[in-house]
Structures are given as C-alpha cells and as structure tokens.
C-alpha cells in the first residue's frame, strides 16, 4: 500500500508547512534548512553540468532544492512540450526550455507564489520567456490539458504529496501516448516510523513522505505506466541536518526513475 499521511495528520497543515518552507527558500535561499540548495550542490552531488548552470540566472540556481537529476534520465528533444510539475524557482524548467528551443514549450506548475515569481523573472532574464510558461497550481490538480505533454520532469516533490496515486494519475493524464516521465525522488529502504511520518518538518525536508523504493514501480505500473526502472542513485542528504533526524539504517537516498505512458 502506498504511503499516505497518518490518520491523525492534518493534510491542510502539511501543505501549509510545505508552502511556508519553500516560500522561505524563495525569500532567502541561504537560510537554515534541512536540505541542500544551490548550483554547487547540484553539480557536485547530482551531476548537473556546471557550465550549463553557469549560463542560467543565479536567482533560479540559488533556490534549487532538488534531490536528483531528471535531465540524466533521457533525451528532451527540440520542439517538444515539457512539464515541470512542481517547478520551484525554475532551474530544471529553464534547462528543459533550452533543449526544446523556440519551437517547443516548457511549462512549470507550482503552488508557491514566491517560487513562481522567481521562475518567471529568471526565464525573462535568460531570454526564454517566449518558451517558458509558469502556472499556479497543485501537482494533484495540474492546470494542463489531457495528452498534451511529451515529457514530465519531477525533482524531489512526489514525496511531499499525501496521495501519491493522485499525483501519478495526473502525470499520466497530461502525457501524450508514448510520453515519458523523468522523475527524481527520495526513497527509503525500510518503512519510516509513525513518529517520522507524523512530523511536518520531516515531510517538508522530503523524507517523511518518501516511498519505499519498490513502490515507485508498483504505483506507476498499477496506474498504467510501462518500462519503469530506476536509472541512478544520489546521496542527496549527505552532510545535512536531516541525515540525523531519521535512523541511518533506513538508508534514505534519492533515485532517478523512468516510466512511459503506452
């Protein structure tokens, strides 16, 4: 059974806590958080191309807080439509926009106003505003048409959702037949304790709602995805305060995960 919030957990409070956390990141990316941020982290821990990041506005790279690297999962081609379904400040979104070029489209959806503002400003500063569109919305209710997207990219956000099936259903809905999911997310090797699952700070740090690794394949396959596979692993919490907040024998890590809509 997929991970959900404990019965006693207030889902609205969780969303408010997550919103507040990432509003703080938008306002002050150098603040004190349980997770890494920024371009140095992206290149050193997650294997992003440093030269590509250097070409993006600092506003978006400084606020990057992903856990893996969806751009290493597969090719994004010129002319395609890409959706970053919780785009944050837009680093992954702008990298995708550069790949699809002027004949393509890069759509970012995010619930946090501060992040959307940064992403739009970064797109304009990078000369990509004709390609990039940033929309307000939730990843459980994407403001995107059915079967309209070639690639969905996701980085460190499915774990934040109380209802994983609903998020995967929305991804499936918006993908075209043959469309691909490039997902990076946190997984655990053992089930978390109720105490950890019930802590909104641990959820906002991308750990409290993390799935046991096999459930990524189970959930996505049950909803109709094919060709599912984990393609790479990342130690995204190394040297963070979050590392000590859960038992080390859980082996919390991040994965790159591929799936296709038939």
N, C-alpha and C positions, 0 to 999 in steps of 0.2 A: 504493500500500500504506500502511496506517495506521501511525502512529508507534508503535513499541514500544521498550522498553529495549534498548540494545546487548547483543549476545550475552554479553559479558563482565560485564554488570551484574547485581548481586545484587538481585533483586526484593524479597526479605525485608528486606535492608538499606535499600533505598529506602523501604519502608513504615515501617520503624523511624525513619528520619531524618525523614520527613514527620510521623509521630506525635510525635516529640520536638520538632519545630519548633512545632507547634500546641499542644502541651502548654505550651511556653514562653509562647506568646501567651496561653493561658488563665491562666497564673500571673502573667504580667507583660506586659500589652498595651503598655506604654510602653518595652519593651526594644528592643534594636538588631536590626532585621530588614531584609531586602532589599525589603520591600514596605510599602505604606501601610496604615494601620489607622485606625479610629475614625469618629465621625459627621461630623466636619468634612470629612474625605476623601470620605466617602460623598455628602455634599451638594454639595461643590464640584467634585469630579471626575466623579461618577457620577450626578448629577442626582436624588438622593433628595430627598424633601420634608423640609426641615429641621424644620418643625413636627411632622410625623409622628414623626420620630426623637426629638424632644424629649419626646414622650409615652411613650417606651419606657425601661425601666430602663437606667441607664448601664452596668451590668455587661455587657449584651449589645452595646450600640452601641460601647463602647470596644474590644471584641475583634473587631469586624467587619473582615474582611480580604478581601472580595470584589473582583472585578475589573470588574464591570458592574452592571447594574440589571435583573434579571428582571421586576420589577414594572412596567416600562415596555413590556413586550412585548405584553401582553394583559390582559384583564379576569379577575379572580378574583371569582367570584360568591358571594353568601350561600348557605350550605347545602352548598357543595362540599367535597370532600376534597382537600387539598393535601399533597404530599410534598416536603419539602426533603431531598434525598438525601445531603447531607453538610452538615448544618445549622450546624456550628460552635457559636458562642455564642448563636445563635438570632435575630439581628436580622431576617433575611428571614422566618424562620418566624413570628415574632410579628406582623410586618406582614401576613402571609397570614392568621393567625388572626383579626386584627381584621376582615379582609374577609369571611371565611366566616361569622363570627358564631357564636352559640350553637347553631345548627342544623348547623354544619359541623364539620370536623375538620382539624387541622393536625398532621401527623406529621413529626418530624425524626429522621433517622438519622445517627449519627456514630460514628467509631471511637475518638475521643479522650475519655477519661473526664472530664478537666477541663472540656472544652467542654460535654459533656452536662450536667454538674453546673451550670454557669453557665446554660445554656439553661433547665433545669428551674426554677432559682431565679428567673430573670427572668420566666418565664411565670407563676409563682405571684405574684410581686411586681406584675405587670401585671394580675392578676385574670383570667388566661387559662388557668389550669391545667385547667379543665374542657374546653377546646377543644384544647389542645396536649398531644401525647404525644411524648416523646423516647425513642428506642430505640437500643440498642447494635447496631452492625452496620457492614458494609462496603458501599460502593456497587456492588461486583461481586456481592454476595450480599445483596440487600435483604431485611430481615425484614418483608416486606409481601406481602399476598395478591395473586394474579393479578387483573388487570382491576378494581382496587378504587379507583383514584385518578383524579380529574378533571384535575388539573394537577400536573406535576412541575416544581419550580423548582430551579435549579442555579446556583451562583455561584462560578466560579474553581476548580473541583475536577476536572473531567474531565481536564484536562491532567496532573493528579497520577497518573492511572491508567496502569499499564504496558500494559493491554489495553483500549483504548477500545471495541472492539466488544462486549466483555462488559458494560461499563457501559451502553452504549446498548441492548443486549439486555434488561438488567434494567429500564431505564426503560420500554421497550416492553411488557415483560411486565406491569408493575404498572398501566399506564394502562388505563383503560376504552376501548372503541371510541369514537372521537371525542375522546379525551383529548388534552391539549396539553402540550408541553414548552416551558418558558420557560428558556432556558439562556444564561448569560453565561460566556464563557471566553476564555482567551488564545489568540491565533493568531499565526503568523509568515507573512511574505510570501516567505521563502526558507528552504530546509531548514537546520536547525542543523548545526553541525559535530559530529563524533563526540565531540570533547572536551567540548562543551557538553552533549550528550546524556548523557555519562557522569558528569557532576558532580551528586551528590545534592543539593547546596545549590541548584543552579540548577533542579533538578526541584522542590524544596520551595518555591522562590520563584515557582513557576507558569510557568516559562519552558522548562525542559529537556524537558518532555513536551508542549509546545504543538504543535498540529497546524498545518500549512499551511491557510490559510482554506478553500480548496475542499474539503478532506477532511471538514469538518463535514457538508456536504451529501452527499458521496459515501458516507460511512459510514452516516449516518442513513437515506438513501434505500435503500441496499442491504439494510438491516435491516427495511424496510417502512414507514418514516415517509413522509408526504406533506406538501405545502405548505411545504417547507423554505425558509427565507430568513433572511439576515442583515438585521436591522432597525436597527442602530445601532452606532456605534464609540465606544470610550473610550480615552484615553491614560492608562491606569492606572499605568504605571511612570514617568511623568514625575517627575523630581527624586528618584528613588530610587537606591540603590547598585546595584540590579540593572540599571539602564539602561546602566551602563558595563561590565557583565560579559559582554555579548554584542555582536557587531558591530552598529553602529547601522543598517547598511544592510539588516538583517533586517526592520526596521520591526515590532517587537514591539508588539502592541496587544491590546485586548480587543473582543469583539463581543457584542451581544445576538443570539440565534439562536432562531428559532421553528420548531417541527415539530409535526405532528399524527399521531396514530395513526388510521388509517382505520376 
